[in-house]
Amino acid sequence: MGSCRLCLVEIEGKRGYPASCTTPVEAGMKVRTQSDKLQSLRRNVIAVHLRSPLDCLTCPANGDCELQDMAGQVGLREVRYGYEGANHLKDRKDESNPYFTYDPSKCIVCNRCGRACEETQGTFALTIAGRGFESRVAASENVPFMESECVSCGACGAACPTATLQKKSVIMLGQAEHSAITTCAYCGVGCSLKAEMKGNTVV
């Protein structure tokens, strides 16, 4: 929590712009969530996040990307930071999992995938390895996903706001056009699930 810095707020009587997700509530606290200054700060934060994944038009998550949506919400209309300087664009993809790929060049290190793996699934397969600019999502001490504790549940991909963890079917077939409620046939419990489809093909 607190790593994406998009929930910055102003608190009356306190210095700086703390992240609301990591700030404990206090009696009598007066919080401002919208102001010109906060909008400007959030725009700058998004510009920094967009420094690596500048390929929106060819990205498989184009049109279904929270980072893209947030850039629109804060009014970001140009990318100030380009490919110059250090970046992660040449980081190798991990395609060892049969269902999804991990593309570190698109990662904004928000750790939502790690929290989903830990808190939703209880698998503890993901963590943040490295510090500062070298921080990256890693599976069990930097081994490939399929050699880690990963059970391919998909919770990490569902939580990912970019195309860092992307379903291989979406990469091959494109975004879903509609969905249908069906029943999972994996075991005898009979859980219902939403199948996302493109025409009659499950994506």
DRENROFI-417128 format. One record per residue: residue number from 1; residue in one letter; x, y, z of N, C-alpha, C in turn. Coordinates in steps of 0.05 Angstrom, whole numbers, plus 32768, in hexadecimal, padded with zeros to 4 digits. Layout:
BEGIN
   num   residu   n_px   n_py   n_pz   ca_px   ca_py   ca_pz   c_px   c_py   c_pz
   NUM        A      X      Y      Z       X       Y       Z      X      Y      Z
...
END
This chain:
BEGIN
   num   residu   n_px   n_py   n_pz   ca_px   ca_py   ca_pz   c_px   c_py   c_pz
     1        M   8011   7FE8   8000    8000    8000    8000   8012   8019   8000
     2        G   8007   802E   7FF5    8014    8048    7FF5   8029   804C   7FE0
     3        S   802E   8038   7FCF    8044    803A    7FBC   803D   8049   7FA2
     4        C   8024   8049   7F9B    801D    8056    7F82   8019   8074   7F85
     5        R   8013   807E   7F9D    8012    809A    7FA4   7FFC   80A9   7F96
     6        L   7FE8   809C   7F8C    7FD2    80AA    7F7E   7FBC   80B3   7F91
     7        C   7FBC   80A9   7FAA    7FA7    80B2    7FBC   7FB1   80C7   7FCF
     8        L   7FC4   80D8   7FC6    7FCE    80EE    7FD6   7FB8   8100   7FDF
     9        V   7FB9   8109   7FF7    7FA4    811C    8002   7FB2   8132   8011
    10        E   7FA2   8147   8017    7FAB    815C    8029   7F9C   8159   8043
    11        I   7FAB   815A   8059    7F9F    8158    8074   7FA4   8172   8083
    12        E   7F8F   817F   808B    7F92    8198    8099   7FA3   8196   80B2
    13        G   7FB8   81A7   80B3    7FCA    81A7    80CA   7FE1   8194   80C8
    14        K   7FE3   8185   80B2    7FF9    8172    80AE   8009   817A   8095
    15        R   8023   8176   8097    8035    817D    8080   8034   8167   806B
    16        G   803A   816F   8053    803D    815C    803D   8022   8153   8032
    17        Y   8024   813E   8022    800C    8132    8014   800D   8114   8018
    18        P   8003   810A   802F    8005    80ED    8035   7FF2   80DD   8023
    19        A   7FF8   80C4   801F    7FE6    80B2    8011   7FD0   80AA   8024
    20        S   7FB7   80AC   801B    7FA0    80A7    802C   7F9F   8089   8034
    21        C   7FA9   8078   8023    7FA7    805B    8029   7FB9   8052   8040
    22        T   7FCD   8063   8047    7FE0    805B    805D   7FDE   806E   8075
    23        T   7FCA   8081   8074    7FC8    8094    808A   7FB1   808D   809C
    24        P   7FB7   8087   80B6    7FA2    8080    80C9   7F8E   8097   80CD
    25        V   7F75   8091   80D0    7F60    80A5    80D5   7F62   80AE   80F2
    26        E   7F5F   80C8   80F6    7F5F    80D3    8111   7F46   80E4   8115
    27        A   7F3D   80E6   812E    7F25    80F6    8134   7F2A   8113   812C
    28        G   7F16   811F   811F    7F18    813B    8118   7F29   8141   80FF
    29        M   7F34   812D   80F3    7F45    8130    80DB   7F35   813C   80C4
    30        K   7F40   8151   80B8    7F34    815E    80A1   7F45   8158   8088
    31        V   7F3A   8149   8076    7F49    813F    805E   7F3D   814B   8045
    32        R   7F4F   8155   8034    7F47    815F    801A   7F52   814C   8005
    33        T   7F3F   8141   7FF4    7F48    812D    7FE0   7F4A   8139   7FC4
    34        Q   7F40   8151   7FC0    7F41    815D    7FA6   7F4A   817A   7FA8
    35        S   7F5E   8182   7F9A    7F67    819D    7F98   7F79   81A0   7F7F
    36        D   7F7F   81B8   7F77    7F90    81BC    7F5F   7FAC   81B0   7F65
    37        K   7FB6   81B4   7F7D    7FD0    81AA    7F84   7FD1   818B   7F84
    38        L   7FBC   817F   7F8F    7FBB    8161    7F8F   7FB9   8157   7F72
    39        Q   7FA9   8164   7F62    7FA7    815C    7F46   7FC1   815D   7F37
    40        S   7FD0   8173   7F3D    7FEB    8176    7F30   7FFE   8160   7F3A
    41        L   7FFD   815B   7F54    800F    8146    7F5F   8008   812A   7F53
    42        R   7FEF   8124   7F51    7FE6    810A    7F46   7FEE   8108   7F28
    43        R   7FEC   811F   7F1A    7FF4    811F    7EFE   8012   8119   7EFB
    44        N   8022   8124   7F0D    803F    811F    7F0C   8045   8102   7F14
    45        V   8036   80F7   7F27    803B    80DB    7F2F   8034   80C9   7F18
    46        I   801E   80CE   7F0A    8017    80BD    7EF3   802C   80C0   7EDD
    47        A   8036   80D8   7ED9    804B    80DC    7EC4   8063   80CB   7ECA
    48        V   806B   80C9   7EE3    8081    80B8    7EEB   807B   809A   7EE7
    49        H   8062   8092   7EEE    805A    8076    7EEA   805A   806F   7ECC
    50        L   8054   8082   7EBB    8052    807D    7E9F   806E   807E   7E91
    51        R   8083   8082   7EA0    809D    8085    7E95   80A6   806C   7E86
    52        S   809F   8054   7E90    80A7    803B    7E82   8092   8032   7E6E
    53        P   8078   802D   7E76    8066    8022    7E62   805A   8037   7E50
    54        L   8069   803F   7E3B    8060    8054    7E28   8054   8048   7E0F
    55        D   804D   802E   7E0F    8043    8022    7DF7   8026   801C   7DF9
    56        C   8016   802F   7E02    7FF9    802B    7E07   7FEA   8020   7DEF
    57        L   7FF0   802A   7DD8    7FE0    8022    7DC0   7FE4   8005   7DB8
    58        T   7FFB   7FFA   7DBE    8000    7FDE    7DB7   7FFF   7FCB   7DD0
    59        C   7FF9   7FD6   7DE7    7FF8    7FC6    7DFF   7FDE   7FB6   7E00
    60        P   7FE0   7F9C   7E09    7FC8    7F8C    7E0A   7FB2   7F96   7E1D
    61        A   7FBA   7FA7   7E30    7FA7    7FB2    7E43   7F9B   7FCD   7E3A
    62        N   7FA2   7FD6   7E22    7F97    7FEF    7E18   7F79   7FEF   7E19
    63        G   7F6D   8003   7E27    7F50    8005    7E2A   7F46   7FF7   7E42
    64        D   7F57   7FE8   7E50    7F4F    7FDA    7E68   7F66   7FDC   7E7C
    65        C   7F70   7FF5   7E80    7F88    7FFA    7E90   7F83   8010   7EA4
    66        E   7F86   800A   7EBD    7F80    801E    7ED2   7F94   8035   7ED1
    67        L   7FAD   802F   7EC9    7FC1    8044    7EC7   7FB9   8058   7EB1
    68        Q   7FB0   804D   7E9B    7FA7    805D    7E85   7F8F   806E   7E8E
    69        D   7F7C   8062   7E9C    7F64    8070    7EA6   7F6C   8086   7EB9
    70        M   7F7F   8081   7ECB    7F87    8095    7EDE   7F95   80AD   7ED0
    71        A   7FA5   80A7   7EBB    7FB1    80BD    7EAC   7F9C   80CF   7EA1
    72        G   7F86   80C4   7E98    7F70    80D4    7E8D   7F62   80E4   7EA3
    73        Q   7F5F   80D7   7EBB    7F51    80E4    7ED1   7F60   80FC   7EDC
    74        V   7F7A   80FB   7EDC    7F8A    8111    7EE7   7F91   8126   7ED1
    75        G   7F88   8121   7EB9    7F8C    8134    7EA3   7FA8   8134   7E97
    76        L   7FB5   811D   7E98    7FD0    811B    7E8C   7FCD   8118   7E6E
    77        R   7FD8   812B   7E5F    7FD5    812C    7E42   7FEF   8129   7E33
    78        E   8005   8128   7E41    801F    8124    7E34   8032   8116   7E48
    79        V   8043   8106   7E3D    8056    80F7    7E4E   8070   8106   7E4E
    80        R   8078   8110   7E65    8090    8121    7E67   80A9   8110   7E67
    81        Y   80A8   80F8   7E71    80BF    80E7    7E74   80BF   80D2   7E5E
    82        G   80D4   80D1   7E4E    80D5    80BE    7E38   80E7   80A6   7E3F
    83        Y   80F4   809C   7E2A    8105    8084    7E2E   8121   808A   7E37
    84        E   8128   80A4   7E39    8143    80AB    7E41   8147   80A3   7E5F
    85        G   8161   809D   7E65    8167    8095    7E80   8161   8078   7E86
    86        A   8164   8071   7E9F    8160    8056    7EA8   8142   804E   7EA6
    87        N   813D   8036   7E9C    8122    802C    7E9B   8122   800E   7E9C
    88        H   810B   8002   7E9B    8108    7FE5    7E9D   80FF   7FD8   7E82
    89        L   8101   7FE7   7E6D    80F5    7FDE    7E53   8102   7FC5   7E48
    90        K   811B   7FBF   7E50    8128    7FA7    7E46   8126   7F8F   7E59
    91        D   8118   7F93   7E6F    8114    7F7D    7E82   8105   7F66   7E74
    92        R   810E   7F4D   7E79    8103    7F36    7E6C   80E8   7F2E   7E77
    93        K   80D5   7F27   7E66    80BB    7F1D    7E6E   80BE   7F01   7E7A
    94        D   80AD   7EFC   7E8E    80AB    7EE0    7E98   8092   7ED4   7E8D
    95        E   8095   7EC1   7E7A    807E    7EB4    7E6D   807C   7E97   7E75
    96        S   8088   7E90   7E8D    8088    7E74    7E95   806C   7E6A   7E9E
    97        N   805B   7E7D   7EA6    8040    7E74    7EAE   802F   7E70   7E95
    98        P   801F   7E5A   7E94    8010    7E55    7E7B   7FF8   7E68   7E77
    99        Y   7FF1   7E77   7E8C    7FD8    7E87    7E8A   7FDE   7EA5   7E88
   100        F   7FF4   7EAF   7E93    7FF9    7ECC    7E91   8017   7ED1   7E8E
   101        T   801D   7EE9   7E86    8039    7EF2    7E83   803F   7F08   7E98
   102        Y   8058   7F0A   7EA0    8060    7F1F    7EB1   8074   7F31   7EA2
   103        D   806C   7F4A   7E9D    807D    7F5C    7E8E   8087   7F72   7EA1
   104        P   809F   7F70   7EAB    80A9    7F83    7EBF   80AC   7FA0   7EB4
   105        S   80AD   7FA3   7E9A    80B0    7FBE    7E8E   8097   7FCE   7E92
   106        K   8080   7FC2   7E98    8067    7FD0    7E9C   8060   7FD3   7EBA
   107        C   8071   7FC9   7ECB    806A    7FC9    7EE8   806F   7FE4   7EF4
   108        I   805B   7FEE   7F04    805E    8007    7F12   8063   8002   7F30
   109        V   8068   7FE9   7F37    806F    7FE1    7F52   805B   7FEB   7F67
   110        C   8041   7FE7   7F60    802C    7FEF    7F73   8027   7FDA   7F88
   111        N   8030   7FC1   7F83    802E    7FAA    7F95   8011   7FA0   7F99
   112        R   7FFF   7FA8   7F88    7FE3    7F9E    7F8A   7FE3   7F80   7F85
   113        C   7FF4   7F77   7F73    7FF5    7F5A    7F6D   7FFF   7F4A   7F86
   114        G   8013   7F55   7F93    801D    7F48    7FAB   8009   7F46   7FC1
   115        R   7FF9   7F5C   7FC4    7FE5    7F5C    7FD9   7FCE   7F49   7FD2
   116        A   7FC7   7F48   7FB8    7FB2    7F35    7FB0   7FBB   7F18   7FB4
   117        C   7FD4   7F13   7FAE    7FDF    7EF8    7FB2   7FDF   7EF0   7FD0
   118        E   7FE6   7F04   7FE1    7FE8    7EFF    7FFD   7FCD   7F00   800B
   119        E   7FBE   7F15   8007    7FA5    7F19    8016   7F8D   7F0C   800A
   120        T   7F8B   7F0A   7FF0    7F74    7EFD    7FE3   7F78   7EDF   7FE0
   121        Q   7F8F   7ED7   7FD6    7F94    7EBB    7FD0   7FA2   7EAD   7FE7
   122        G   7FB2   7EBB   7FF7    7FC1    7EAF    800D   7FD8   7E9D   8004
   123        T   7FE3   7EA3   7FEC    7FF8    7E92    7FE1   8014   7E9D   7FE7
   124        F   8017   7EB7   7FEA    8031    7EC3    7FF0   8046   7EBD   7FDB
   125        A   803E   7EBC   7FC2    8051    7EB6    7FAC   805F   7ECE   7FA2
   126        L   8054   7EE6   7FA6    8060    7EFF    7F9B   806B   7F11   7FB1
   127        T   8080   7F20   7FAA    808B    7F33    7FBC   8098   7F49   7FAB
   128        I   80A1   7F5F   7FB8    80B0    7F73    7FAA   80CD   7F6F   7FB0
   129        A   80DD   7F6A   7F9C    80FA    7F66    7F9F   8109   7F7F   7F96
   130        G   811F   7F85   7FA3    812F    7F9C    7F9C   8126   7FB5   7FAB
   131        R   8135   7FCA   7FA7    812F    7FE4    7FB4   8130   7FFA   7F9F
   132        G   8120   800F   7FA4    8121    8027    7F93   811A   8020   7F76
   133        F   812A   8029   7F63    8126    8025    7F47   8126   8007   7F3F
   134        E   8135   7FF8   7F4F    8138    7FDB    7F49   8120   7FCB   7F54
   135        S   810E   7FD7   7F61    80F7    7FC9    7F6C   80E6   7FBC   7F56
   136        R   80E0   7FA3   7F59    80D0    7F95    7F46   80C0   7F7E   7F54
   137        V   80A9   7F78   7F49    8099    7F61    7F53   80A9   7F48   7F4D
   138        A   80AB   7F37   7F60    80BA    7F1E    7F5C   80AB   7F07   7F69
   139        A   80AE   7EF0   7F5D    80A1    7ED8    7F67   80B5   7EC7   7F76
   140        S   80B0   7EC4   7F90    80C0    7EB3    7FA1   80DE   7EB4   7F9B
   141        E   80EB   7EC9   7FA4    8107    7ECD    7FA1   8111   7ECD   7F84
   142        N   8102   7EDB   7F73    810B    7EDF    7F57   810D   7EC6   7F46
   143        V   80FD   7EB2   7F4C    80FC    7E9A    7F3A   80E5   7E9F   7F27
   144        P   80E4   7E90   7F10    80CD    7E93    7EFE   80B3   7E8C   7F0C
   145        F   809D   7E97   7F02    8083    7E93    7F0F   807D   7E75   7F13
   146        M   8082   7E65   7EFF    807B    7E49    7F01   808D   7E39   7F14
   147        E   80A2   7E45   7F1E    80B3    7E38    7F32   80AE   7E43   7F4E
   148        S   809B   7E55   7F50    8094    7E61    7F69   807C   7E54   7F76
   149        E   8071   7E60   7F8B    8059    7E56    7F98   8040   7E5D   7F88
   150        C   8042   7E6B   7F72    802B    7E74    7F62   8019   7E5C   7F5B
   151        V   7FFE   7E60   7F5E    7FEB    7E4B    7F58   7FDA   7E53   7F40
   152        S   7FE2   7E69   7F32    7FD4    7E72    7F1A   7FB6   7E79   7F1F
   153        C   7FB1   7E85   7F36    7F95    7E8B    7F3D   7F8B   7EA4   7F2E
   154        G   7F9D   7EB5   7F25    7F95    7ECD    7F16   7F8F   7EE6   7F27
   155        A   7F91   7EE4   7F42    7F8C    7EFA    7F53   7F9F   7F11   7F4E
   156        C   7FB8   7F0B   7F48    7FCC    7F20    7F43   7FC5   7F2F   7F29
   157        G   7FBE   7F21   7F14    7FB7    7F2D    7EFB   7F9E   7F3E   7EFD
   158        A   7F8B   7F35   7F0D    7F72    7F45    7F10   7F78   7F5F   7F1F
   159        A   7F8B   7F5E   7F31    7F92    7F76    7F41   7FA5   7F89   7F32
   160        C   7FB3   7F80   7F1E    7FC7    7F90    7F11   7FBA   7FA7   7F01
   161        P   7FC3   7FC0   7F06    7FB7    7FD7    7EF8   7FC3   7FDC   7EDC
   162        T   7FD7   7FCD   7ED4    7FE4    7FD0    7EBA   7FE4   7FB5   7EAC
   163        A   7FF5   7FB2   7E98    7FF7    7F99    7E89   800F   7F89   7E93
   164        T   8018   7F8F   7EAB    802F    7F80    7EB6   8029   7F62   7EB8
   165        L   8013   7F5C   7EC4    8009    7F40    7EC6   7FF1   7F3E   7EB4
   166        Q   7FF5   7F32   7E9C    7FE0    7F32    7E88   7FDA   7F15   7E7F
   167        K   7FC0   7F10   7E7C    7FB8    7EF5    7E72   7FC3   7EF1   7E56
   168        K   7FCD   7ED9   7E51    7FD8    7ED3    7E36   7FC1   7ED3   7E22
   169        S   7FA9   7ECB   7E2A    7F93    7ECA    7E18   7F8B   7EE6   7E0E
   170        V   7F8E   7EFA   7E20    7F88    7F16    7E18   7F9D   7F20   7E05
   171        I   7FB6   7F19   7E0A    7FCC    7F21    7DF8   7FC7   7F15   7DDC
   172        M   7FBE   7EFC   7DDA    7FBA    7EEF    7DC0   7FA0   7EF7   7DB3
   173        L   7F8B   7EFA   7DC3    7F70    7EFE    7DB7   7F66   7F1A   7DB9
   174        G   7F72   7F2B   7DCA    7F68    7F46    7DCE   7F54   7F48   7DE5
   175        Q   7F4B   7F60   7DEB    7F38    7F65    7E01   7F1D   7F58   7DFC
   176        A   7F11   7F50   7E12    7EF6    7F44    7E10   7EE1   7F59   7E08
   177        E   7ECC   7F4F   7DFA    7EB7    7F61    7DF1   7E9E   7F5F   7E03
   178        H   7E9A   7F48   7E0F    7E83    7F44    7E21   7E8A   7F2D   7E34
   179        S   7E78   7F28   7E47    7E7D    7F13    7E5A   7E63   7F03   7E5F
   180        A   7E66   7EEB   7E6A    7E50    7ED9    7E70   7E55   7ECB   7E8A
   181        I   7E41   7EC8   7E9B    7E44    7EBA    7EB4   7E41   7E9C   7EAE
   182        T   7E55   7E8C   7EB8    7E55    7E70    7EB4   7E5E   7E62   7ECE
   183        T   7E63   7E48   7ECC    7E6C    7E39    7EE4   7E87   7E2D   7EDF
   184        C   7E99   7E30   7EF3    7EB4    7E26    7EF1   7EB3   7E07   7EF3
   185        A   7EC1   7DF9   7EE1    7EC1    7DDC    7EE1   7EDA   7DD0   7EED
   186        Y   7EEA   7DE1   7EFB    7F03    7DD7    7F05   7F00   7DC2   7F1B
   187        C   7EED   7DC6   7F2E    7EE8    7DB2    7F43   7ECA   7DAF   7F46
   188        G   7EC1   7DA1   7F5B    7EA5    7D9B    7F5E   7E95   7DB0   7F6D
   189        V   7EA1   7DC6   7F75    7E93    7DDB    7F84   7E7F   7DE9   7F73
   190        G   7E86   7DEE   7F5A    7E73    7DFC    7F47   7E71   7E1A   7F4B
   191        C   7E88   7E27   7F50    7E88    7E44    7F53   7E80   7E51   7F38
   192        S   7E71   7E67   7F3A    7E6B    7E76    7F22   7E82   7E89   7F1B
   193        L   7E85   7E8E   7F02    7E9A    7EA1    7EFA   7E91   7EB1   7EE1
   194        K   7E9E   7EC7   7EDD    7E97    7ED7    7EC5   7EAC   7ED2   7EB0
   195        A   7EA3   7EC6   7E9A    7EB4    7EC0    7E83   7EB4   7ED8   7E70
   196        E   7ECB   7EE4   7E6C    7ECD    7EFB    7E5A   7ED2   7EF0   7E3E
   197        M   7EC3   7EFA   7E2A    7EC3    7EEE    7E10   7EC7   7F03   7DFA
   198        K   7ED1   7EFA   7DE4    7ED3    7F09    7DCB   7EC5   7EF8   7DB6
   199        G   7EAD   7F01   7DAE    7E9C    7EF0    7D9D   7E94   7ED8   7DAE
   200        N   7E9A   7EBF   7DA4    7E94    7EA7    7DB3   7EAD   7E9B   7DC0
   201        T   7EC3   7EA9   7DBE    7EDC    7EA0    7DC9   7EE2   7EAB   7DE5
   202        V   7EE8   7E99   7DF7    7EEE    7EA2    7E13   7F0A   7EAF   7E13
   203        V   7F0B   7EC7   7E1C    7F24    7ED6    7E1E   7F30   7ED3   7E3A
END
